Amino acid sequence: MSASKRENIIQSIADNYIERELFSGIEWIAEKSGKVVLSGKSGYQNFEKKTPIPTSAIYRIYSMTKPITSVMALKLIEEGKLRLYDLVSSFIPSFENLKVMNPDGSTEDLERPMIIEDLLTHRSGLTYDFLPGCHVAPLYSEKDISDDGSVNLEEKCESLSRLPLAYQPGSRFNYSVSIDVLARIIEVISEKDFEEILKEEIFEPLDMKDTGFSVKEKNLPRLMSTYGASNFKEIMNIGPHNLKETNVNQHNPYLKGDHFRRGGTGLFSTISDYLSFGRMLLTGKSKSGKIILSRNMIKFMRVNRIPDTQLPIMLGPLPFSGYGWNLIGRVVIDNGKTMSLTGKNEFGWAGAASTYFWVDPDEDLVGIMMTQYLGSMWPITDDMRVAMYQAID
């Protein structure tokens, strides 16, 4: 099959999702060895209005915020200001007296303190309120932990310190608000606002001009409409797709303010901005050569840190067979157990509105797919990754 026909497979898969009215607009890009080899788009910025996807479209990237926060923590580790074994309570004293709640409602003391590595690898014992089957999640929901965009990081961490953990720190992988806590620690160490830190240390060096926790008024025409669930509590409820625009400003406001900062969600970005970040995860450098992370840290961060006894990692009821978790996100550790085409050492992560990126060091490849549907259970990220892999020589 010719290269053009293989590239057409990507377009046809995206077009099919749009024609079936499962997504409003889809955009993708792949860069190999520093050169863009694949790119395209399908659909609309707004499905009802049939407005085309604008140049440099802006997306809510939700949990694709997490790798950016993690990189900032790794920078502090390189600077000697943070260590993987540092106690979380050293920076947030209210975390010193945490308890663990068992499924029967009884509580127990911590077997060991929560440390920074626990936050980076989602083994802190914290949780999310939308995870089905987690006995502590209803307590998070009562306190509106995920959906209250009106509180700052300090206030959010204080609320978390008054809730029990779901599990003993280090005992199991449980996807959670851990990276929000990490962001607060970064603020404490740096004595600066979290967005200001990211701007100075990551966004400006990587020329990520459209990435931040708000959207400038002049750029609002480039903001993609969001569909699906209107809050985090609904995103694991599998139901029919409904391409009716939804308001998510309660938990992810786009207007500039001093309070809304998160480590695990909340950033707005473009596909080209995130490509700059993904490229850095391969090289440690910006396109102009500025070092963000050292070559040795880049190698160090890629390694799986989840013990075999805690595999497979799970997102609620969903297993990620063949994957572990490194200091950035999900990472392939056994290609013989993965359920769709990917690279031997590929790593990356996704966002709740179906954004997705991956980095493949062996192929010197970065791939990104953006769309905006909160809580979709359609396998669009797998389908698009497979299509992009098969199209690359």
N, C-alpha and C positions, 0 to 999 in steps of 0.2 A: 504494500500500500504506500502511495506517495506521501511525502511530508504534508502537502496541502490537504490531502484527504484525511490524514490523521488529525490535523488541526481542525478540520471541519467537524470532527466528532465532538470536540469541546463545544463548538457553537451549537450543534444540534441538541446536545444534552441540555444546555442552558435554555435554548429556545423552547424545548419541550416543557421544561418547568414553568416557563412564562405562559405558554399556550394553554397549559392545564390550569392556569390561574392559581398556582401554588406559591409563587413569589412574584413580586412586582418588578424588581430589577436586579440583575446579577452582573458583577464585574469581576474580571480575573486578570492576573499577570504572573509570569514566571521569568526569573532571571537566572541564567546559567553562566558561570565564570565572568560575572560582571556585565553581561549583555542580556537585554530583554529579548527573549526568544518566543514568548507567547503573550498575547494580550487580547482582550476583547470585552464586549458587554452585550447584554440582551435585556429587553424590557424597558421599564419606565422608572423615573424618579417617583412619580405618584401614579398609581394604577388607575384611580378614578378619573383623573384629569388627563391621563395619557401624556404627561410631560416627559420628554426624553431625559435620560441620565446625563447630567451636566459634566463638562470637563472638570476634573478634580472634585468629584462628588464627595461629600462629607458623610461619614457613617458613624453611628454609635457602635463602638467596638466592644463594649461590655468587658468580658473576661480576658480579652486580648490586651487589657490594661495590665494584667498580672505579670507577664514577662517583662514589661517595662519597669515596673516596681522592683521586681527581682533583680534586674540588672543594676538598678540604683543601689540596692543592698550589697551586691557584689562589688561595686565600686568602693563602697565604704569599707568592706572587708579588705580590699587591696590597699586602702589608705591607712589601715590599722585602727580604724575607729569602730569596728564591729567584728565579731567572731561568730562562727556557726554554733559554738557551744555557750555563748553568752546567754544568761537567763533573761527571759522576757521581762520578768519583774524588776530587773535592774533598771529598766527604762520606763516601765509602767508599774509603779509600786502596787497598784490595786490588784494586779494579777498574782500577788504573792499568796493570797488566801483562797485560791480557787478550789472548788470541790468537783468531784465527778458524780453524776447522777446515773444510777443503774436503771435498766428498763423497768424494774419494779417500783421505781420512785425513791428508793433509798439512796443515800449519798455516802461517799467515802473520800478520804484524803488522797492527795496526789502521791503516787509511788515515787515520782521524781519531778523536779520542776520542768516547766515548759521552756524550751530553748529555741534559738533563732532557726536552727535547721528544721525543727518541727513546723515552724510557720512556712518556710520555703517549700516543704514537701507535703503539706497538708496532713501532717500527723500530730497536730497540736491538741486534738480532742475537741476543737471548735467545730461548728457545723454551719449549715444554711437552713433557713426556715422552709425552703421549698423542697428539701430532700425527703422523699417518701420513705417511711420505715424508720426514720431516726426519732428516737423517743424524746429528744430534747428540742427538736424542730418546732413543736407547738409553742414552746416558751419563747423562742425567737420570734415567732409569728405574733404572739401577744404584744411583744415590745416593738413590733414593726422594724426589726433590725435591718432587713434588706431594702424595704420600700420607703423608709423615711429619709428623703434627700435634704431635709432641713437642718440636720445636725452635722457638726464638723467631726474630724477624726478623733479628737480628744474625747468628745462627748460620746461618740459611738463606742470607743474602747471602754469608757467608764460603764456604759450600759452592759457591755459584754462581761466585764469583771463581776457583775452582780448576778450573772447567770451561771448555771453549772456547765461543766464540760460533758460531752457525750461519751468520751472515752479517755482512758489514761494517755497522757502525752507519749508519743512514740510507739503506741501499741497497734495502730492501724492507720491506713490511708482513709481519710474522710474529707472530701472536697468541702471547702469552708471559707469563712471570712478571714482566714489566717493572714492573707496578704493585705487586708485593711489594717490589721494590727501592725504588720511590718511597716506599712506606710507611716503610721503614727510614730514608730520607733525611729524611722528616718528623719521625721520632723524634729523629734527630741534631740537626736544627735547633731543635726545640722543647724538647729535653732532658726529654721526658716519655714515658710509655708511650703507645703508639699509640691504644689504646682510650680512655684518659683524654683525649687530644687531641680525638678525634672526639666524645666525650661533651660536652666543654666548648664546642667550636666549631660543632658541627652538630646532634647529637642533642638536647641540651637546648634550644637556640634554636628548633628545629623541632618540639619536643614529641614526639620520636620515643622514647617511653617504653619500648617493647618491642624496641628495636634494640640489638644488641651482639654480642660474641663468645661469649656463653654464655646459657643460659636459667636463670632463677631457679627453684628447686625448686617454689615455689608455682605457677609458670606452666607446668610440664611437661605438665599435662593439656591445654594448648592447642597443644602441639607436634605438627605434622602428621607422620605416618609417611612414611618415604622408601622408594621402590621403585627397581628397576632395578639398575645397577651398584653394586658395593660400594667401588670405588676408581676413580681417574682413569684408570688404564691401560686400563680396560675400556670407557670411555664412547664411544669412536669405533667400537667393534665392533657393527655393525648385526646385531641378532638379534631373536628373538621377544620381545614384551613379556611380562613375568612379574610379575603383581601379588602378589609375595611380599615382605613387608617385608625391607629390607636394612639392615645395620649399617654406617654410614658414620662412626662415631666415631673411627676411626683418623686420618682426614684432616680431619674437621670435628666435633671434640668439643663436646658441649653443656654439660659441667660447667665451672664457673668455674675458671680457673687463670691463672697469671701469664705463661705461655709462649706460648699460642696467640693470635697476632695475625698477620693477613695484610692486604695491601692489595688483593689481587686476588680474594679469596674469603673465606669463613668467617663472614660476618655472618648473624645471625638477625634477622628483621623480620616485620612484619605488613603487610597491604595498605594499611591506613590510615596507618601510619608512612611507608611508601614514597611514598604519595600526597603527604604533606607535603614530602618531598624533591623529587619530580617537580614540584610546584607552584613550589618555589623555583627550579628550572631555567628556569621561564618568567619569573619576576619578580625573582629575586635576593633575595627577602625571605621571611620567615616569614609565617604567616597573621596574626600580630599586628603585622607591619610591621617587624620587626627585619631589618636588612640583613645578609645572609650574603655575597653577592657584589654588586659594583657593577653598575649598569645597563650600563656599557661593557664590563665583563668578561663579562657574560652574552652580549652580542653577539659579542665576540671569541672566546669558547670554542666557539661553534656552527659556526664555519667549517671546512670540510674542509681537512686539512693533508697529504693524500696526493697526490703528483704524479701526473699522468696516466700516466706511464711505469710506475707501480707499481700500476695498477688492472687488473682488479678486485681488491679485497681478498679474501683467502681465509682460511677457517678449515679448515686441512688441505686436503682435496680439494674443499671446498664454496665456490663463488664467491658473493659478494654483489653481484650485478649492479646498477648504478645507485647504489651506496653508496660513500662514502668514510669517513674517520674524522676526527672533530674532537677537541677536548681532553677530551671526555667519553665518547664512544662512536661507534657507527655513525651516519652521517648521510646522508640522501638528497642526491645531487648531480645525478642525472639521472633524473627520474621516468619518462622514456620507456624506461629500461632495467630498472626494477624489475619484478618478476614477480608482484606482488600489490598490491592497493589500499592506498595510503598517501598521506601528505601530501607536498607539494612540498619542504619543509625539515624533515621529521620526523627526529628523532634519538632514540637510546636504546640499550639493550642488554639482554642476557638472562643467565640463570644456567644452570649445567649441569643443574640439576634441573627445567628447563623453565619457570622463572619468566621474566617478560618485562615490560618497560615501554617506553613511547615518549612523546615530548613533541613536540607539533606547534605551533610558535609562530604560524603563520598562522591556525590554528583556535582558538588559546588553549586547547589541549586536552592533558590528560594521561591516558593509558590504562595500566592495569596488569592483568596476568593472572598468577595464582599457581597452581602445582600442584607435585608432588614426585615426579618420575621422573628419575633420573640416567641420562643417555645416551639419551634418546628421540630417534628420527629422524622421528617423526610431525610433520606441519606444524601443530601445535596453535597455535603463536604467530601464524603467518600467518592461520590460519582465524579465530581470535578477534579479531585486529586488524581484519580485513576486515569481520567481522560487526558490530563496534562502530562502525566508520566509517559503514557503511551505515545504522545505526540513529540516527545523530545528524543533526538538521536543521541 
